[in-house]
Amino acid sequence: MLHIMNTSHNKQLVLLRHGQSTWNRDNRFTGWTDVPLSDQGHDEAVEAGRWLSEQDVQVDIAYTSVLQRAIKTLWIALEESDQMWVPVNRSWRLNERHYGALQGENKSEMADRVGAEQVHLWRRSFDVRPPSLERNDPRYPGRDRRYAGLGASDIPLAESLKDTIDRILPYWHETIAPAFNQANTILVVAHGNTLRALVKHLEHVSDEEIPLLNIPTSVPIVYQLNSALCPLNEVHTRFEPAVEA
Ligand SMILES: O=C(O)[C@H](O)COP(=O)(O)O
């Protein structure tokens, strides 16, 4: 596992994808479906928390989505590192990319039906949207109480990575980045594609290169940031291009 130098004068951003969920385990497209952590995912979150502790990562403020796999990973990591008192903010803007009508489908069965290339395009391309939900579909998030405050145009029917970037960046610019005025270390626990979106933005990863970026579950990604919140280190080159849950 990665080791970091604790430089108290630099701003530090720690990104963490949630531990394995039951649908990661079962190889199902998940998106905004609110599935729990698997037993393995729980153990991965404990490991991430131990790592925070061993590296003496002193979190000042934490951000997560409104999906339980991320919320629970954050809880466990804060509990394990004895930082449960840290202020936590949740936002739908940090939710996983909405996988539209693919949500619930098995990824390998879908590849058998439509071809591996099409599934790869849906999963990793920059701007290809998966097939959309209809508003009368039981999976449409508009009838879920947690999204009651959102306008219809904010509630996705399906999102490409580009759409996900468009919804996450306002939250980065308006909420997370300004919090560095008070905080030295910010922890963001989110999802594979919302973190791809953030890494793409922070490291200026090109549209052509982004399909190669795959973020593993529960492996902390640590950026040291300068005063303009530009990363002083690169992390995206560390990741395997493999497309796995
Ligand atoms: O929503 C999902 O299915 C996963 O969290 C991410 O899936 P992906 O690796 O297929 O983008």
The ligand as a Gaussian input file, in Angstrom:
#p B3LYP/6-31G(d) Opt

LIG

0 1
 O      -21.970000       1.555000     -10.639000
 C      -21.265000       0.547000     -10.793000
 O      -21.640000      -0.473000     -11.413000
 C      -19.878000       0.535000     -10.203000
 O      -19.862000       1.236000      -9.031000
 C      -18.875000       1.118000     -11.154000
 O      -18.982000       0.389000     -12.255000
 P      -18.031000       0.462000     -13.531000
 O      -16.686000      -0.052000     -13.126000
 O      -18.737000      -0.453000     -14.494000
 O      -18.025000       1.876000     -14.033000

